[in-house]
Amino acid sequence: MHHKKCGTLVWQKDSLRLLADPLSVFFNHLSYFPGRISIDSHSLFRYDMRMAKGKVGLGRRGESLAAARLTARGYAILAQNWFCAVGEADLVATHGGEWYFIEVRTRRGGLAGAPEESITPRKRARMAQVAQRYLSEYLPDADPAWHLGLVAVVLDRNGRLMRMTLYLDLEGEPEELLDGEA
């Protein structure tokens, strides 16, 4: 739906309204979705990826630290970020004939709470479904022992490792606590 009103173009699609006045490009006064899309003197439309890169980058950093630590302990990482219709397994690993489907939760500075606190019963159920889907796809005739695991990573503001806790079974106690090693 298009409307013309007082020299301002208003475009409406679903619940998104985009207001754009060509003069605002030069005056840098029109901004919408703060921190996401803005109109300024340098470009008409700019998507600010800082938030997305920060969150994705933080998660990827935690996953790479976890994979490196597990590999150093003798685990074979078979898949990273394995997707299926049910969900995703951050890490799929084997060790001693057993399979581990590991969720990696990373936090910066501890402001958002402990990473362990973010694993809900619903998330556990989804992790189990993903594990079963993976095993049925890659080992359809086998019935291997498998576990749901968690690696909780806490980084400081500069991205340095403050704490890494490894739970090789979500129901059990942590098997390894790492402080400040990276």
Secondary structure as UniProt FT lines:
FT   STRAND          2..5
FT   TURN            6..7
FT   STRAND          8..13
FT   TURN            14..15
FT   STRAND          16..20
FT   HELIX           22..27
FT   STRAND          31..32
FT   TURN            33..36
FT   STRAND          37..38
FT   STRAND          46..47
FT   HELIX           50..72
FT   TURN            73..74
FT   STRAND          76..83
FT   STRAND          88..95
FT   TURN            96..97
FT   STRAND          98..108
FT   TURN            109..112
FT   HELIX           115..118
FT   HELIX           121..138
FT   TURN            140..141
FT   STRAND          146..155
FT   TURN            157..158
FT   STRAND          161..167
FT   TURN            170..171
FT   STRAND          176..179
//
